[in-house]
C-alpha cells in the first residue's frame, strides 16, 4: 500500500518597498552603501521578488 504525504505550502509575506515606505530615502547612484543591498558582487541587479522593491524603484 502506497502512502502519499501531503506537502505543506509555505507562504512568505511580501516585502514592502523601503523607498515607498520612507519618502526621506532617496536612490542615488553615487551612494554605494544603499546600492549594496540591491546589487550582487558581480554587479547584477537583484530581482524584485528578492529585494522587495517596487517597479518604480527597481
PyMOL commands that set and color helices and strands:
alter all, ss='L'
color gray80, all
select helices_A, chain A and resi 18-21+32-35+48-51
alter helices_A, ss='H'
color red, helices_A
deselect
rebuild
show_as cartoon
